[in-house]
Amino acid sequence: MRVISIPCPHCRHRVRAAKSRTMSDMMKEITYMCQNPDCGHVFVASLEVLRTLSMSATPNPDVRIHVSQHVRNACANQLALFKND
Ligand SMILES: [Zn+2]
């Protein structure tokens, strides 16, 4: 599986995730260490659920996630089909 990361914001070198902390079911903070020995930058980034692209077949009623506009448009189009029947 591919690991998603961002380069060091200072030197653009690769970074390594050193640790992570779960802030909620929707967000984690990840501590990254730049792998450039001349830089040595250590920083925290966040990983956050932003929006739904495909609806869950087992939705958790306690979870609220923004639904992408194209999904809302697709649902509206499907509902319009029922109105015309
Ligand atoms: Zn760096």
PDB file of the backbone (N, CA, C, O) and the ligand in Angstrom, with CONECT records:
HET     ZN  A 101       1
ATOM      1  N   MET A   1       0.837  -1.184   0.000  1.00  0.00           N
ATOM      2  CA  MET A   1       0.000   0.000   0.000  1.00  0.00           C
ATOM      3  C   MET A   1       0.884   1.249   0.000  1.00  0.00           C
ATOM      4  O   MET A   1       1.904   1.303   0.688  1.00  0.00           O
ATOM      5  N   ARG A   2       0.490   2.218  -0.757  1.00  0.00           N
ATOM      6  CA  ARG A   2       1.244   3.466  -0.856  1.00  0.00           C
ATOM      7  C   ARG A   2       1.004   4.310   0.395  1.00  0.00           C
ATOM      8  O   ARG A   2      -0.133   4.451   0.846  1.00  0.00           O
ATOM      9  N   VAL A   3       2.063   4.861   0.945  1.00  0.00           N
ATOM     10  CA  VAL A   3       1.954   5.739   2.096  1.00  0.00           C
ATOM     11  C   VAL A   3       1.898   7.175   1.601  1.00  0.00           C
ATOM     12  O   VAL A   3       2.788   7.639   0.889  1.00  0.00           O
ATOM     13  N   ILE A   4       0.839   7.866   1.990  1.00  0.00           N
ATOM     14  CA  ILE A   4       0.680   9.257   1.592  1.00  0.00           C
ATOM     15  C   ILE A   4       1.474  10.130   2.554  1.00  0.00           C
ATOM     16  O   ILE A   4       1.366   9.987   3.772  1.00  0.00           O
ATOM     17  N   SER A   5       2.261  11.023   2.003  1.00  0.00           N
ATOM     18  CA  SER A   5       3.053  11.913   2.820  1.00  0.00           C
ATOM     19  C   SER A   5       3.221  13.230   2.075  1.00  0.00           C
ATOM     20  O   SER A   5       2.809  13.360   0.922  1.00  0.00           O
ATOM     21  N   ILE A   6       3.814  14.179   2.726  1.00  0.00           N
ATOM     22  CA  ILE A   6       4.169  15.433   2.078  1.00  0.00           C
ATOM     23  C   ILE A   6       5.655  15.639   2.265  1.00  0.00           C
ATOM     24  O   ILE A   6       6.220  15.163   3.250  1.00  0.00           O
ATOM     25  N   PRO A   7       6.301  16.332   1.353  1.00  0.00           N
ATOM     26  CA  PRO A   7       7.730  16.576   1.532  1.00  0.00           C
ATOM     27  C   PRO A   7       7.963  17.602   2.622  1.00  0.00           C
ATOM     28  O   PRO A   7       7.049  18.318   3.032  1.00  0.00           O
ATOM     29  N   CYS A   8       9.196  17.661   3.081  1.00  0.00           N
ATOM     30  CA  CYS A   8       9.583  18.662   4.082  1.00  0.00           C
ATOM     31  C   CYS A   8       9.268  20.053   3.524  1.00  0.00           C
ATOM     32  O   CYS A   8       9.687  20.373   2.412  1.00  0.00           O
ATOM     33  N   PRO A   9       8.544  20.880   4.270  1.00  0.00           N
ATOM     34  CA  PRO A   9       8.201  22.198   3.749  1.00  0.00           C
ATOM     35  C   PRO A   9       9.418  23.116   3.596  1.00  0.00           C
ATOM     36  O   PRO A   9       9.340  24.117   2.884  1.00  0.00           O
ATOM     37  N   HIS A  10      10.537  22.797   4.248  1.00  0.00           N
ATOM     38  CA  HIS A  10      11.726  23.655   4.148  1.00  0.00           C
ATOM     39  C   HIS A  10      12.648  23.253   2.995  1.00  0.00           C
ATOM     40  O   HIS A  10      13.072  24.099   2.207  1.00  0.00           O
ATOM     41  N   CYS A  11      12.956  21.943   2.902  1.00  0.00           N
ATOM     42  CA  CYS A  11      13.947  21.530   1.902  1.00  0.00           C
ATOM     43  C   CYS A  11      13.354  20.637   0.808  1.00  0.00           C
ATOM     44  O   CYS A  11      14.060  20.260  -0.126  1.00  0.00           O
ATOM     45  N   ARG A  12      12.075  20.296   0.913  1.00  0.00           N
ATOM     46  CA  ARG A  12      11.372  19.462  -0.084  1.00  0.00           C
ATOM     47  C   ARG A  12      11.886  18.021  -0.104  1.00  0.00           C
ATOM     48  O   ARG A  12      11.547  17.271  -1.020  1.00  0.00           O
ATOM     49  N   HIS A  13      12.686  17.617   0.870  1.00  0.00           N
ATOM     50  CA  HIS A  13      13.208  16.249   0.953  1.00  0.00           C
ATOM     51  C   HIS A  13      12.112  15.323   1.487  1.00  0.00           C
ATOM     52  O   HIS A  13      11.119  15.789   2.046  1.00  0.00           O
ATOM     53  N   ARG A  14      12.296  14.019   1.315  1.00  0.00           N
ATOM     54  CA  ARG A  14      11.352  13.063   1.885  1.00  0.00           C
ATOM     55  C   ARG A  14      11.340  13.127   3.403  1.00  0.00           C
ATOM     56  O   ARG A  14      12.339  13.469   4.036  1.00  0.00           O
ATOM     57  N   VAL A  15      10.182  12.790   3.977  1.00  0.00           N
ATOM     58  CA  VAL A  15      10.057  12.754   5.427  1.00  0.00           C
ATOM     59  C   VAL A  15       9.635  11.350   5.851  1.00  0.00           C
ATOM     60  O   VAL A  15       9.187  10.546   5.033  1.00  0.00           O
ATOM     61  N   ARG A  16       9.786  11.073   7.141  1.00  0.00           N
ATOM     62  CA  ARG A  16       9.343   9.790   7.700  1.00  0.00           C
ATOM     63  C   ARG A  16       8.403  10.087   8.846  1.00  0.00           C
ATOM     64  O   ARG A  16       8.662  10.959   9.674  1.00  0.00           O
ATOM     65  N   ALA A  17       7.284   9.333   8.882  1.00  0.00           N
ATOM     66  CA  ALA A  17       6.340   9.479   9.992  1.00  0.00           C
ATOM     67  C   ALA A  17       6.959   8.844  11.228  1.00  0.00           C
ATOM     68  O   ALA A  17       7.296   7.660  11.218  1.00  0.00           O
ATOM     69  N   ALA A  18       7.110   9.626  12.293  1.00  0.00           N
ATOM     70  CA  ALA A  18       7.730   9.129  13.517  1.00  0.00           C
ATOM     71  C   ALA A  18       6.689   8.609  14.499  1.00  0.00           C
ATOM     72  O   ALA A  18       6.925   7.626  15.201  1.00  0.00           O
ATOM     73  N   LYS A  19       5.536   9.274  14.545  1.00  0.00           N
ATOM     74  CA  LYS A  19       4.459   8.838  15.431  1.00  0.00           C
ATOM     75  C   LYS A  19       3.177   9.521  15.015  1.00  0.00           C
ATOM     76  O   LYS A  19       3.180  10.491  14.257  1.00  0.00           O
ATOM     77  N   SER A  20       2.072   8.988  15.533  1.00  0.00           N
ATOM     78  CA  SER A  20       0.779   9.611  15.251  1.00  0.00           C
ATOM     79  C   SER A  20      -0.053   9.605  16.526  1.00  0.00           C
ATOM     80  O   SER A  20       0.153   8.794  17.428  1.00  0.00           O
ATOM     81  N   ARG A  21      -0.983  10.523  16.567  1.00  0.00           N
ATOM     82  CA  ARG A  21      -1.864  10.636  17.719  1.00  0.00           C
ATOM     83  C   ARG A  21      -3.284  10.829  17.204  1.00  0.00           C
ATOM     84  O   ARG A  21      -3.551  11.747  16.429  1.00  0.00           O
ATOM     85  N   THR A  22      -4.193   9.960  17.640  1.00  0.00           N
ATOM     86  CA  THR A  22      -5.583  10.073  17.236  1.00  0.00           C
ATOM     87  C   THR A  22      -6.248  11.175  18.034  1.00  0.00           C
ATOM     88  O   THR A  22      -6.301  11.120  19.263  1.00  0.00           O
ATOM     89  N   MET A  23      -6.759  12.187  17.326  1.00  0.00           N
ATOM     90  CA  MET A  23      -7.436  13.307  17.967  1.00  0.00           C
ATOM     91  C   MET A  23      -8.935  13.049  18.069  1.00  0.00           C
ATOM     92  O   MET A  23      -9.591  13.484  19.015  1.00  0.00           O
ATOM     93  N   SER A  24      -9.467  12.330  17.074  1.00  0.00           N
ATOM     94  CA  SER A  24     -10.888  11.956  17.032  1.00  0.00           C
ATOM     95  C   SER A  24     -11.032  10.882  15.962  1.00  0.00           C
ATOM     96  O   SER A  24     -10.050  10.504  15.323  1.00  0.00           O
ATOM     97  N   ASP A  25     -12.275  10.380  15.761  1.00  0.00           N
ATOM     98  CA  ASP A  25     -12.506   9.417  14.682  1.00  0.00           C
ATOM     99  C   ASP A  25     -12.292  10.061  13.315  1.00  0.00           C
ATOM    100  O   ASP A  25     -12.181   9.370  12.303  1.00  0.00           O
ATOM    101  N   MET A  26     -12.235  11.389  13.300  1.00  0.00           N
ATOM    102  CA  MET A  26     -12.131  12.125  12.040  1.00  0.00           C
ATOM    103  C   MET A  26     -10.749  12.741  11.805  1.00  0.00           C
ATOM    104  O   MET A  26     -10.476  13.269  10.727  1.00  0.00           O
ATOM    105  N   MET A  27      -9.879  12.669  12.821  1.00  0.00           N
ATOM    106  CA  MET A  27      -8.598  13.370  12.668  1.00  0.00           C
ATOM    107  C   MET A  27      -7.462  12.734  13.455  1.00  0.00           C
ATOM    108  O   MET A  27      -7.634  12.289  14.590  1.00  0.00           O
ATOM    109  N   LYS A  28      -6.288  12.704  12.811  1.00  0.00           N
ATOM    110  CA  LYS A  28      -5.048  12.278  13.447  1.00  0.00           C
ATOM    111  C   LYS A  28      -4.003  13.360  13.256  1.00  0.00           C
ATOM    112  O   LYS A  28      -4.003  14.076  12.254  1.00  0.00           O
ATOM    113  N   GLU A  29      -3.119  13.468  14.222  1.00  0.00           N
ATOM    114  CA  GLU A  29      -1.928  14.294  14.044  1.00  0.00           C
ATOM    115  C   GLU A  29      -0.758  13.341  13.835  1.00  0.00           C
ATOM    116  O   GLU A  29      -0.630  12.334  14.531  1.00  0.00           O
ATOM    117  N   ILE A  30       0.095  13.673  12.867  1.00  0.00           N
ATOM    118  CA  ILE A  30       1.240  12.835  12.537  1.00  0.00           C
ATOM    119  C   ILE A  30       2.511  13.667  12.663  1.00  0.00           C
ATOM    120  O   ILE A  30       2.606  14.764  12.112  1.00  0.00           O
ATOM    121  N   THR A  31       3.484  13.133  13.396  1.00  0.00           N
ATOM    122  CA  THR A  31       4.771  13.809  13.527  1.00  0.00           C
ATOM    123  C   THR A  31       5.710  13.253  12.462  1.00  0.00           C
ATOM    124  O   THR A  31       5.943  12.047  12.390  1.00  0.00           O
ATOM    125  N   TYR A  32       6.239  14.143  11.645  1.00  0.00           N
ATOM    126  CA  TYR A  32       7.144  13.764  10.561  1.00  0.00           C
ATOM    127  C   TYR A  32       8.549  14.264  10.856  1.00  0.00           C
ATOM    128  O   TYR A  32       8.737  15.321  11.457  1.00  0.00           O
ATOM    129  N   MET A  33       9.540  13.475  10.417  1.00  0.00           N
ATOM    130  CA  MET A  33      10.948  13.868  10.535  1.00  0.00           C
ATOM    131  C   MET A  33      11.544  13.916   9.135  1.00  0.00           C
ATOM    132  O   MET A  33      11.481  12.943   8.384  1.00  0.00           O
ATOM    133  N   CYS A  34      12.117  15.053   8.799  1.00  0.00           N
ATOM    134  CA  CYS A  34      12.780  15.194   7.502  1.00  0.00           C
ATOM    135  C   CYS A  34      13.971  14.240   7.452  1.00  0.00           C
ATOM    136  O   CYS A  34      14.727  14.120   8.417  1.00  0.00           O
ATOM    137  N   GLN A  35      14.125  13.564   6.316  1.00  0.00           N
ATOM    138  CA  GLN A  35      15.213  12.596   6.163  1.00  0.00           C
ATOM    139  C   GLN A  35      16.495  13.215   5.620  1.00  0.00           C
ATOM    140  O   GLN A  35      17.485  12.515   5.408  1.00  0.00           O
ATOM    141  N   ASN A  36      16.477  14.521   5.397  1.00  0.00           N
ATOM    142  CA  ASN A  36      17.681  15.229   4.953  1.00  0.00           C
ATOM    143  C   ASN A  36      18.511  15.576   6.187  1.00  0.00           C
ATOM    144  O   ASN A  36      18.092  16.407   6.993  1.00  0.00           O
ATOM    145  N   PRO A  37      19.689  14.948   6.351  1.00  0.00           N
ATOM    146  CA  PRO A  37      20.483  15.203   7.563  1.00  0.00           C
ATOM    147  C   PRO A  37      20.943  16.651   7.681  1.00  0.00           C
ATOM    148  O   PRO A  37      21.261  17.103   8.781  1.00  0.00           O
ATOM    149  N   ASP A  38      20.984  17.388   6.572  1.00  0.00           N
ATOM    150  CA  ASP A  38      21.370  18.798   6.630  1.00  0.00           C
ATOM    151  C   ASP A  38      20.224  19.688   7.084  1.00  0.00           C
ATOM    152  O   ASP A  38      20.435  20.860   7.392  1.00  0.00           O
ATOM    153  N   CYS A  39      18.997  19.138   7.129  1.00  0.00           N
ATOM    154  CA  CYS A  39      17.813  19.924   7.508  1.00  0.00           C
ATOM    155  C   CYS A  39      17.370  19.581   8.931  1.00  0.00           C
ATOM    156  O   CYS A  39      17.444  20.419   9.831  1.00  0.00           O
ATOM    157  N   GLY A  40      16.908  18.343   9.126  1.00  0.00           N
ATOM    158  CA  GLY A  40      16.518  17.900  10.459  1.00  0.00           C
ATOM    159  C   GLY A  40      15.192  18.422  10.968  1.00  0.00           C
ATOM    160  O   GLY A  40      14.901  18.326  12.161  1.00  0.00           O
ATOM    161  N   HIS A  41      14.377  18.978  10.069  1.00  0.00           N
ATOM    162  CA  HIS A  41      13.087  19.533  10.486  1.00  0.00           C
ATOM    163  C   HIS A  41      12.169  18.423  11.000  1.00  0.00           C
ATOM    164  O   HIS A  41      12.058  17.368  10.376  1.00  0.00           O
ATOM    165  N   VAL A  42      11.515  18.660  12.130  1.00  0.00           N
ATOM    166  CA  VAL A  42      10.496  17.774  12.691  1.00  0.00           C
ATOM    167  C   VAL A  42       9.237  18.607  12.807  1.00  0.00           C
ATOM    168  O   VAL A  42       9.257  19.704  13.365  1.00  0.00           O
ATOM    169  N   PHE A  43       8.126  18.078  12.272  1.00  0.00           N
ATOM    170  CA  PHE A  43       6.889  18.865  12.272  1.00  0.00           C
ATOM    171  C   PHE A  43       5.678  17.960  12.412  1.00  0.00           C
ATOM    172  O   PHE A  43       5.746  16.751  12.189  1.00  0.00           O
ATOM    173  N   VAL A  44       4.578  18.575  12.786  1.00  0.00           N
ATOM    174  CA  VAL A  44       3.310  17.861  12.960  1.00  0.00           C
ATOM    175  C   VAL A  44       2.376  18.279  11.836  1.00  0.00           C
ATOM    176  O   VAL A  44       2.232  19.466  11.543  1.00  0.00           O
ATOM    177  N   ALA A  45       1.744  17.296  11.210  1.00  0.00           N
ATOM    178  CA  ALA A  45       0.725  17.536  10.183  1.00  0.00           C
ATOM    179  C   ALA A  45      -0.548  16.823  10.622  1.00  0.00           C
ATOM    180  O   ALA A  45      -0.516  15.976  11.516  1.00  0.00           O
ATOM    181  N   SER A  46      -1.645  17.162  10.003  1.00  0.00           N
ATOM    182  CA  SER A  46      -2.904  16.513  10.366  1.00  0.00           C
ATOM    183  C   SER A  46      -3.448  15.710   9.194  1.00  0.00           C
ATOM    184  O   SER A  46      -3.253  16.059   8.029  1.00  0.00           O
ATOM    185  N   LEU A  47      -4.122  14.645   9.527  1.00  0.00           N
ATOM    186  CA  LEU A  47      -4.845  13.812   8.564  1.00  0.00           C
ATOM    187  C   LEU A  47      -6.296  13.860   9.000  1.00  0.00           C
ATOM    188  O   LEU A  47      -6.641  13.403  10.089  1.00  0.00           O
ATOM    189  N   GLU A  48      -7.151  14.419   8.137  1.00  0.00           N
ATOM    190  CA  GLU A  48      -8.531  14.665   8.537  1.00  0.00           C
ATOM    191  C   GLU A  48      -9.490  14.180   7.456  1.00  0.00           C
ATOM    192  O   GLU A  48      -9.232  14.355   6.265  1.00  0.00           O
ATOM    193  N   VAL A  49     -10.584  13.577   7.870  1.00  0.00           N
ATOM    194  CA  VAL A  49     -11.648  13.204   6.940  1.00  0.00           C
ATOM    195  C   VAL A  49     -12.373  14.483   6.548  1.00  0.00           C
ATOM    196  O   VAL A  49     -12.876  15.203   7.410  1.00  0.00           O
ATOM    197  N   LEU A  50     -12.428  14.768   5.246  1.00  0.00           N
ATOM    198  CA  LEU A  50     -13.025  16.021   4.786  1.00  0.00           C
ATOM    199  C   LEU A  50     -14.397  15.849   4.161  1.00  0.00           C
ATOM    200  O   LEU A  50     -15.319  16.603   4.473  1.00  0.00           O
ATOM    201  N   ARG A  51     -14.545  14.857   3.274  1.00  0.00           N
ATOM    202  CA  ARG A  51     -15.840  14.701   2.603  1.00  0.00           C
ATOM    203  C   ARG A  51     -15.993  13.285   2.066  1.00  0.00           C
ATOM    204  O   ARG A  51     -15.014  12.567   1.860  1.00  0.00           O
ATOM    205  N   THR A  52     -17.235  12.907   1.847  1.00  0.00           N
ATOM    206  CA  THR A  52     -17.579  11.590   1.330  1.00  0.00           C
ATOM    207  C   THR A  52     -17.653  11.630  -0.189  1.00  0.00           C
ATOM    208  O   THR A  52     -18.273  12.525  -0.764  1.00  0.00           O
ATOM    209  N   LEU A  53     -17.015  10.652  -0.841  1.00  0.00           N
ATOM    210  CA  LEU A  53     -17.087  10.524  -2.295  1.00  0.00           C
ATOM    211  C   LEU A  53     -18.006   9.392  -2.704  1.00  0.00           C
ATOM    212  O   LEU A  53     -18.558   9.407  -3.804  1.00  0.00           O
ATOM    213  N   SER A  54     -18.179   8.402  -1.825  1.00  0.00           N
ATOM    214  CA  SER A  54     -19.090   7.294  -2.067  1.00  0.00           C
ATOM    215  C   SER A  54     -19.704   6.927  -0.714  1.00  0.00           C
ATOM    216  O   SER A  54     -18.980   6.740   0.264  1.00  0.00           O
ATOM    217  N   MET A  55     -21.010   6.825  -0.656  1.00  0.00           N
ATOM    218  CA  MET A  55     -21.713   6.619   0.609  1.00  0.00           C
ATOM    219  C   MET A  55     -21.381   5.240   1.196  1.00  0.00           C
ATOM    220  O   MET A  55     -21.201   4.266   0.464  1.00  0.00           O
ATOM    221  N   SER A  56     -21.306   5.178   2.531  1.00  0.00           N
ATOM    222  CA  SER A  56     -21.065   3.919   3.224  1.00  0.00           C
ATOM    223  C   SER A  56     -22.322   3.048   3.182  1.00  0.00           C
ATOM    224  O   SER A  56     -23.441   3.552   3.274  1.00  0.00           O
ATOM    225  N   ALA A  57     -22.123   1.752   3.045  1.00  0.00           N
ATOM    226  CA  ALA A  57     -23.244   0.818   3.116  1.00  0.00           C
ATOM    227  C   ALA A  57     -23.586   0.497   4.570  1.00  0.00           C
ATOM    228  O   ALA A  57     -24.636  -0.082   4.851  1.00  0.00           O
ATOM    229  N   THR A  58     -22.694   0.875   5.498  1.00  0.00           N
ATOM    230  CA  THR A  58     -22.921   0.654   6.931  1.00  0.00           C
ATOM    231  C   THR A  58     -22.663   1.962   7.682  1.00  0.00           C
ATOM    232  O   THR A  58     -21.736   2.034   8.489  1.00  0.00           O
ATOM    233  N   PRO A  59     -23.451   2.973   7.433  1.00  0.00           N
ATOM    234  CA  PRO A  59     -23.162   4.282   8.040  1.00  0.00           C
ATOM    235  C   PRO A  59     -23.334   4.280   9.551  1.00  0.00           C
ATOM    236  O   PRO A  59     -24.247   3.656  10.092  1.00  0.00           O
ATOM    237  N   ASN A  60     -22.435   4.991  10.218  1.00  0.00           N
ATOM    238  CA  ASN A  60     -22.511   5.201  11.667  1.00  0.00           C
ATOM    239  C   ASN A  60     -23.349   6.464  11.889  1.00  0.00           C
ATOM    240  O   ASN A  60     -22.967   7.537  11.424  1.00  0.00           O
ATOM    241  N   PRO A  61     -24.478   6.357  12.585  1.00  0.00           N
ATOM    242  CA  PRO A  61     -25.334   7.533  12.744  1.00  0.00           C
ATOM    243  C   PRO A  61     -24.693   8.667  13.538  1.00  0.00           C
ATOM    244  O   PRO A  61     -25.162   9.805  13.487  1.00  0.00           O
ATOM    245  N   ASP A  62     -23.631   8.363  14.265  1.00  0.00           N
ATOM    246  CA  ASP A  62     -22.940   9.401  15.038  1.00  0.00           C
ATOM    247  C   ASP A  62     -21.896  10.159  14.213  1.00  0.00           C
ATOM    248  O   ASP A  62     -21.349  11.163  14.671  1.00  0.00           O
ATOM    249  N   VAL A  63     -21.626   9.685  13.013  1.00  0.00           N
ATOM    250  CA  VAL A  63     -20.591  10.297  12.175  1.00  0.00           C
ATOM    251  C   VAL A  63     -21.231  11.253  11.178  1.00  0.00           C
ATOM    252  O   VAL A  63     -22.150  10.888  10.445  1.00  0.00           O
ATOM    253  N   ARG A  64     -20.730  12.475  11.165  1.00  0.00           N
ATOM    254  CA  ARG A  64     -21.205  13.502  10.233  1.00  0.00           C
ATOM    255  C   ARG A  64     -20.039  13.912   9.340  1.00  0.00           C
ATOM    256  O   ARG A  64     -19.070  14.511   9.805  1.00  0.00           O
ATOM    257  N   ILE A  65     -20.140  13.587   8.064  1.00  0.00           N
ATOM    258  CA  ILE A  65     -19.096  13.927   7.103  1.00  0.00           C
ATOM    259  C   ILE A  65     -19.756  14.658   5.944  1.00  0.00           C
ATOM    260  O   ILE A  65     -20.774  14.211   5.417  1.00  0.00           O
ATOM    261  N   HIS A  66     -19.179  15.773   5.555  1.00  0.00           N
ATOM    262  CA  HIS A  66     -19.672  16.532   4.418  1.00  0.00           C
ATOM    263  C   HIS A  66     -19.688  15.626   3.184  1.00  0.00           C
ATOM    264  O   HIS A  66     -18.749  14.866   2.948  1.00  0.00           O
ATOM    265  N   VAL A  67     -20.763  15.717   2.405  1.00  0.00           N
ATOM    266  CA  VAL A  67     -20.882  14.913   1.187  1.00  0.00           C
ATOM    267  C   VAL A  67     -20.459  15.774  -0.005  1.00  0.00           C
ATOM    268  O   VAL A  67     -20.907  16.910  -0.162  1.00  0.00           O
ATOM    269  N   SER A  68     -19.598  15.211  -0.827  1.00  0.00           N
ATOM    270  CA  SER A  68     -19.084  15.931  -1.993  1.00  0.00           C
ATOM    271  C   SER A  68     -20.236  16.389  -2.894  1.00  0.00           C
ATOM    272  O   SER A  68     -21.265  15.722  -2.993  1.00  0.00           O
ATOM    273  N   GLN A  69     -20.044  17.531  -3.542  1.00  0.00           N
ATOM    274  CA  GLN A  69     -21.096  18.110  -4.383  1.00  0.00           C
ATOM    275  C   GLN A  69     -21.524  17.147  -5.488  1.00  0.00           C
ATOM    276  O   GLN A  69     -22.714  17.064  -5.794  1.00  0.00           O
ATOM    277  N   HIS A  70     -20.587  16.420  -6.092  1.00  0.00           N
ATOM    278  CA  HIS A  70     -20.978  15.526  -7.193  1.00  0.00           C
ATOM    279  C   HIS A  70     -21.853  14.384  -6.686  1.00  0.00           C
ATOM    280  O   HIS A  70     -22.708  13.891  -7.422  1.00  0.00           O
ATOM    281  N   VAL A  71     -21.653  13.953  -5.430  1.00  0.00           N
ATOM    282  CA  VAL A  71     -22.509  12.901  -4.856  1.00  0.00           C
ATOM    283  C   VAL A  71     -23.909  13.471  -4.606  1.00  0.00           C
ATOM    284  O   VAL A  71     -24.912  12.809  -4.872  1.00  0.00           O
ATOM    285  N   ARG A  72     -23.967  14.710  -4.092  1.00  0.00           N
ATOM    286  CA  ARG A  72     -25.285  15.336  -3.872  1.00  0.00           C
ATOM    287  C   ARG A  72     -26.025  15.514  -5.189  1.00  0.00           C
ATOM    288  O   ARG A  72     -27.235  15.303  -5.264  1.00  0.00           O
ATOM    289  N   ASN A  73     -25.290  15.903  -6.230  1.00  0.00           N
ATOM    290  CA  ASN A  73     -25.930  16.061  -7.544  1.00  0.00           C
ATOM    291  C   ASN A  73     -26.451  14.723  -8.058  1.00  0.00           C
ATOM    292  O   ASN A  73     -27.553  14.654  -8.603  1.00  0.00           O
ATOM    293  N   ALA A  74     -25.666  13.659  -7.887  1.00  0.00           N
ATOM    294  CA  ALA A  74     -26.083  12.338  -8.350  1.00  0.00           C
ATOM    295  C   ALA A  74     -27.329  11.870  -7.597  1.00  0.00           C
ATOM    296  O   ALA A  74     -28.242  11.301  -8.195  1.00  0.00           O
ATOM    297  N   CYS A  75     -27.364  12.113  -6.276  1.00  0.00           N
ATOM    298  CA  CYS A  75     -28.536  11.732  -5.479  1.00  0.00           C
ATOM    299  C   CYS A  75     -29.757  12.532  -5.911  1.00  0.00           C
ATOM    300  O   CYS A  75     -30.855  11.986  -6.015  1.00  0.00           O
ATOM    301  N   ALA A  76     -29.569  13.827  -6.161  1.00  0.00           N
ATOM    302  CA  ALA A  76     -30.686  14.667  -6.601  1.00  0.00           C
ATOM    303  C   ALA A  76     -31.226  14.177  -7.937  1.00  0.00           C
ATOM    304  O   ALA A  76     -32.438  14.168  -8.154  1.00  0.00           O
ATOM    305  N   ASN A  77     -30.343  13.774  -8.824  1.00  0.00           N
ATOM    306  CA  ASN A  77     -30.773  13.260 -10.132  1.00  0.00           C
ATOM    307  C   ASN A  77     -31.565  11.969  -9.977  1.00  0.00           C
ATOM    308  O   ASN A  77     -32.562  11.758 -10.668  1.00  0.00           O
ATOM    309  N   GLN A  78     -31.108  11.089  -9.049  1.00  0.00           N
ATOM    310  CA  GLN A  78     -31.824   9.829  -8.822  1.00  0.00           C
ATOM    311  C   GLN A  78     -33.210  10.097  -8.238  1.00  0.00           C
ATOM    312  O   GLN A  78     -34.195   9.481  -8.645  1.00  0.00           O
ATOM    313  N   LEU A  79     -33.275  11.035  -7.267  1.00  0.00           N
ATOM    314  CA  LEU A  79     -34.573  11.360  -6.666  1.00  0.00           C
ATOM    315  C   LEU A  79     -35.523  11.978  -7.694  1.00  0.00           C
ATOM    316  O   LEU A  79     -36.730  11.740  -7.652  1.00  0.00           O
ATOM    317  N   ALA A  80     -34.976  12.766  -8.608  1.00  0.00           N
ATOM    318  CA  ALA A  80     -35.812  13.387  -9.648  1.00  0.00           C
ATOM    319  C   ALA A  80     -36.465  12.329 -10.512  1.00  0.00           C
ATOM    320  O   ALA A  80     -37.575  12.529 -11.005  1.00  0.00           O
ATOM    321  N   LEU A  81     -35.787  11.197 -10.705  1.00  0.00           N
ATOM    322  CA  LEU A  81     -36.378  10.122 -11.499  1.00  0.00           C
ATOM    323  C   LEU A  81     -37.643   9.585 -10.844  1.00  0.00           C
ATOM    324  O   LEU A  81     -38.612   9.257 -11.529  1.00  0.00           O
ATOM    325  N   PHE A  82     -37.634   9.496  -9.493  1.00  0.00           N
ATOM    326  CA  PHE A  82     -38.816   8.993  -8.778  1.00  0.00           C
ATOM    327  C   PHE A  82     -39.967   9.993  -8.854  1.00  0.00           C
ATOM    328  O   PHE A  82     -41.128   9.592  -8.937  1.00  0.00           O
ATOM    329  N   LYS A  83     -39.656  11.292  -8.826  1.00  0.00           N
ATOM    330  CA  LYS A  83     -40.696  12.307  -8.873  1.00  0.00           C
ATOM    331  C   LYS A  83     -41.441  12.284 -10.194  1.00  0.00           C
ATOM    332  O   LYS A  83     -42.624  12.617 -10.254  1.00  0.00           O
ATOM    333  N   ASN A  84     -40.742  11.888 -11.256  1.00  0.00           N
ATOM    334  CA  ASN A  84     -41.361  11.880 -12.577  1.00  0.00           C
ATOM    335  C   ASN A  84     -42.213  10.650 -12.821  1.00  0.00           C
ATOM    336  O   ASN A  84     -42.955  10.600 -13.802  1.00  0.00           O
ATOM    337  N   ASP A  85     -42.121   9.646 -11.936  1.00  0.00           N
ATOM    338  CA  ASP A  85     -42.930   8.423 -12.118  1.00  0.00           C
ATOM    339  C   ASP A  85     -44.370   8.629 -11.696  1.00  0.00           C
ATOM    340  O   ASP A  85     -45.178   7.704 -11.785  1.00  0.00           O
TER     341      ASP A  85
HETATM  342 ZN    ZN A 101      13.913  19.215   5.399  1.00  0.00          ZN2+
END
